[in-house]
Amino acid sequence: MARTVAQIQQQIINQLIASAAAVGITIDPAQWSAYDYKQLLTYCVSVGDATLEQLFDAFIAESEAIIATGAPQTPAWFQAQMFKFQYSSSDPQVIQFDTTTFAPFYPNVNLAYQIIKYCSVVAGATGSLLIKCAEDASGSPAPLNSSKKSAALSYIKQLAAPGISYVIRSDASDKIMVGATIYYQGQYDAIIRDNVKAAINGYLASIPFDGVVTLSRMFDAVQSVAGVNDMVFNDVIARMDVTSYGGGTVMVAGSTELQRNYSTFAGYIVSETTTGHTLTDTLTFVAQ
């Protein structure tokens, strides 16, 4: 930050006094008149120094402003740009670029058109970038339709560096079948089933987008339900939505834990929806 003329002049005078004293000369500014050549000379030098420092400040501010509009091409930057993506089925949204800074912008920012509410960005191998995204449906992630995905891919390719392969993925939720035995206090019989199912669904909903299912955390969620004494996983299978029931990743088989974590393919996951294999069907409750 630039110093004032008075600050610079005082520092010069202080240095002049110290340098003169080092060779046995005493300088007393209190005896200077307003027209003393030393007063005038230090003032003129101070004005020049102050002007130069102000120019430095202006240069730094201008440089930082240019840098701020640049594209660092980091995963966090890509994620931020995807949240700014705008889509309308009746009014095409086309990204523009500032002709001086080349910073991207929409001529009219419309928050209602910013449909992507969940996003993760992962760098892949051999110059690829995977972007998972979803819109919001009543507080939960939901896949983009083909038109929205196409528009999102076109948008990010305009922003991104050439020579990189960009993939937009937006899929229906992964599914997880949870077969378990719940041991509970009999006095909670009227509410225990609904509360345990709510705890499991609540845990799945709480996983950050593109996060990981962890059996121990699901266990903790169920254990926190009033009336639950214990829980044993019997069979747990997680799968992508496109994988038919019965396939997927076996996490628990015959009460033996085979895999404690499951990384979501779609970025989010819900309890199994296949008829006959929902939580209502796969949870066994034993009163104690």
C-alpha positions in Angstrom: 0.0 0.0 0.0 1.4 3.4 -1.0 2.8 5.6 1.7 1.8 9.3 2.0 4.1 12.1 1.0 4.5 13.1 4.6 5.5 9.6 5.6 8.1 9.3 2.9 9.6 12.7 3.6 9.9 12.0 7.3 11.6 8.6 6.6 14.1 10.4 4.2 14.8 13.1 6.8 15.3 10.4 9.5 17.8 8.7 7.2 19.6 12.0 6.4 20.0 12.7 10.1 21.3 9.2 10.9 23.7 9.2 7.9 25.1 12.7 8.8 25.5 11.7 12.4 27.6 8.7 11.4 30.2 11.1 10.0 30.0 13.6 12.8 27.6 16.1 11.3 24.6 17.2 13.3 21.4 18.1 11.3 18.5 19.6 13.2 15.3 19.9 11.0 13.7 22.1 13.7 16.0 24.9 12.5 15.0 24.6 8.9 12.9 27.3 7.4 10.0 26.5 5.0 12.4 27.3 2.1 15.4 25.4 3.3 16.8 23.5 0.4 16.9 20.3 2.4 13.2 20.7 3.1 12.4 21.3 -0.5 14.6 18.6 -1.8 13.2 15.9 0.5 9.7 17.0 -0.3 10.2 16.8 -4.1 11.8 13.3 -3.8 8.9 12.2 -1.5 6.3 13.4 -4.1 8.0 11.3 -6.8 8.3 8.2 -4.5 4.6 8.5 -3.5 3.5 8.8 -7.1 5.5 5.7 -8.1 4.0 3.7 -5.2 0.5 4.7 -6.2 1.3 3.5 -9.7 2.5 0.2 -8.3 -0.8 -0.1 -6.3 -2.9 0.6 -9.4 -0.9 -2.0 -11.4 -1.3 -4.7 -8.7 -5.1 -4.0 -8.5 -5.4 -4.3 -12.3 -3.4 -7.5 -12.4 -5.4 -9.1 -9.6 -8.6 -8.1 -11.3 -7.5 -9.9 -14.5 -6.3 -12.9 -12.6 -9.7 -13.1 -10.8 -11.5 -13.5 -14.1 -9.2 -16.2 -15.3 -10.0 -19.9 -15.4 -7.7 -21.9 -13.2 -9.1 -25.2 -14.6 -9.2 -26.9 -11.2 -11.9 -29.3 -10.1 -13.3 -26.7 -7.7 -13.5 -24.2 -10.5 -15.3 -26.6 -12.8 -17.8 -27.4 -10.0 -18.4 -23.7 -9.5 -19.0 -23.2 -13.2 -21.5 -26.1 -13.3 -23.5 -24.5 -10.6 -23.7 -21.4 -12.8 -25.0 -23.4 -15.8 -28.4 -22.1 -17.0 -31.0 -24.1 -18.9 -34.5 -23.3 -20.2 -36.5 -25.6 -22.5 -38.2 -22.5 -24.1 -35.4 -19.9 -24.0 -31.9 -21.3 -25.0 -29.2 -20.1 -22.7 -25.9 -19.4 -24.5 -22.7 -18.5 -22.6 -20.8 -15.4 -23.7 -17.2 -14.3 -23.3 -15.9 -10.8 -22.3 -14.0 -9.6 -25.4 -11.2 -8.2 -23.2 -10.8 -10.7 -20.4 -12.5 -13.7 -22.0 -14.3 -14.3 -18.8 -17.5 -16.3 -19.3 -20.9 -14.8 -18.5 -24.6 -15.1 -19.2 -26.1 -11.8 -20.6 -29.0 -12.4 -18.1 -28.3 -14.3 -14.9 -31.5 -16.1 -14.0 -31.2 -18.2 -10.8 -34.3 -20.1 -11.7 -32.5 -21.5 -14.7 -29.5 -22.7 -12.7 -30.8 -26.2 -12.5 -27.7 -28.1 -11.3 -27.7 -28.3 -7.5 -25.4 -31.3 -7.0 -22.0 -31.7 -8.7 -18.7 -33.4 -8.3 -15.6 -33.2 -10.6 -13.0 -36.0 -10.8 -9.9 -36.0 -13.0 -9.6 -39.2 -14.9 -6.8 -40.9 -16.7 -5.4 -39.9 -20.1 -6.7 -36.4 -20.2 -10.3 -36.9 -19.2 -12.5 -35.2 -16.7 -15.7 -36.8 -15.2 -18.4 -34.4 -14.0 -21.3 -35.9 -12.1 -24.3 -33.7 -11.6 -27.9 -33.7 -10.7 -30.8 -31.3 -10.2 -33.1 -31.1 -7.2 -36.4 -32.8 -6.8 -38.2 -32.0 -3.6 -34.9 -31.7 -1.7 -33.3 -34.8 -3.2 -30.9 -35.3 -6.2 -32.5 -36.3 -9.5 -30.9 -37.0 -12.9 -30.9 -34.5 -15.8 -32.8 -35.6 -18.9 -30.9 -36.0 -22.2 -31.6 -32.4 -23.3 -30.2 -30.9 -20.1 -27.2 -33.2 -20.2 -26.4 -32.3 -23.8 -26.7 -28.6 -23.0 -24.5 -29.0 -19.9 -21.8 -30.8 -21.9 -21.8 -28.1 -24.6 -21.5 -25.5 -22.0 -18.5 -27.0 -20.2 -16.7 -27.6 -23.4 -16.9 -23.9 -24.3 -15.4 -23.1 -20.9 -12.7 -25.8 -20.8 -9.3 -26.2 -22.2 -9.0 -27.9 -25.6 -7.6 -31.4 -25.8 -9.4 -32.8 -22.7 -12.2 -35.3 -22.8 -15.2 -34.1 -20.8 -17.9 -36.4 -19.6 -21.1 -35.3 -18.1 -22.8 -38.1 -16.0 -26.2 -37.7 -14.5 -27.8 -41.0 -13.6 -30.7 -42.3 -11.6 -29.8 -43.1 -8.0 -27.8 -46.2 -6.9 -29.8 -48.7 -4.9 -28.9 -50.6 -1.8 -30.6 -53.6 -0.3 -30.2 -53.8 3.4 -31.0 -57.1 5.0 -30.6 -56.9 8.7 -32.0 -58.1 12.0 -33.0 -55.5 14.5 -33.2 -56.4 18.2 -35.4 -53.9 20.1 -37.2 -53.2 23.3 -40.7 -54.6 22.9 -42.3 -51.4 24.3 -41.3 -49.6 21.1 -43.1 -52.1 18.9 -45.6 -49.6 17.6 -43.0 -47.2 16.1 -39.7 -49.2 15.8 -40.1 -50.3 12.2 -40.9 -46.9 10.8 -38.2 -45.3 12.8 -35.5 -47.7 11.8 -36.4 -47.4 8.1 -36.4 -43.6 8.5 -32.9 -43.8 10.1 -31.5 -45.8 7.2 -33.0 -43.6 4.6 -31.9 -40.5 6.5 -28.3 -41.8 6.6 -28.3 -42.5 2.9 -29.7 -39.0 2.2 -27.1 -37.4 4.4 -24.1 -38.8 2.4 -22.4 -35.9 0.6 -23.0 -36.0 -3.2 -20.6 -38.5 -4.9 -19.9 -39.8 -1.4 -19.4 -43.3 0.1 -21.7 -45.6 1.9 -20.1 -46.8 5.1 -21.7 -49.8 6.9 -20.5 -48.6 10.4 -22.2 -45.3 9.9 -25.4 -46.9 8.9 -25.1 -49.1 11.9 -24.6 -46.0 14.1 -27.7 -44.4 12.6 -29.9 -47.4 13.4 -28.4 -47.7 16.9 -29.4 -44.1 17.7 -33.1 -45.0 17.2 -34.9 -45.1 20.6 -35.6 -48.7 21.5 -32.9 -50.4 19.4 -30.7 -52.7 21.4 -28.6 -54.1 18.6 -28.4 -54.7 14.8 -26.8 -57.4 12.7 -26.3 -57.0 8.9 -27.3 -60.2 7.2 -27.0 -59.3 3.5 -26.2 -56.0 2.0 -26.0 -55.4 -1.8 -25.4 -52.0 -3.5 -25.9 -51.5 -7.2 -26.1 -49.0 -10.0 -29.6 -48.2 -11.2 -28.9 -49.9 -14.6 -27.8 -53.1 -12.9 -30.7 -55.4 -12.3 -31.5 -56.5 -8.8 -29.3 -59.4 -7.8 -26.2 -57.9 -9.4 -24.0 -55.2 -8.0 -21.5 -55.0 -5.1 -22.0 -57.5 -2.3 -21.0 -55.8 1.0 -22.4 -58.4 3.4 -23.2 -62.0 2.7 -24.5 -64.5 5.3 -23.7 -62.0 8.1 -20.1 -61.8 6.9 -18.8 -58.3 6.0 -17.0 -58.4 2.6 -16.7 -54.7 1.9 -17.3 -52.0 4.4 -17.6 -49.1 1.9 -19.3 -48.5 -1.4 -18.6 -45.5 -3.7 -21.7 -44.3 -5.3 -21.8 -44.4 -9.1 -24.5 -41.9 -9.7 -23.3 -39.7 -6.8 -26.3 -40.5 -4.6 -28.1 -43.7 -3.3 -31.5 -44.8 -1.9 -32.7 -48.0 -0.3 -33.7 -50.8 -2.7 -36.9 -50.1 -4.6 -37.4 -53.5 -6.2 -40.7 -55.1 -5.1 -40.1 -57.7 -2.5 -36.7 -56.4 -1.5 -37.5 -53.0 0.0 -36.6 -52.2 3.7 -40.1 -53.4 4.6 -39.2 -56.8 3.2 -35.6 -57.2 4.2 -35.5 -55.9 7.8 -36.4 -58.5 10.5 -37.4 -57.2 14.0 -36.9 -59.2 17.1 -38.4 -58.0 20.4 -36.5 -58.5 23.6 
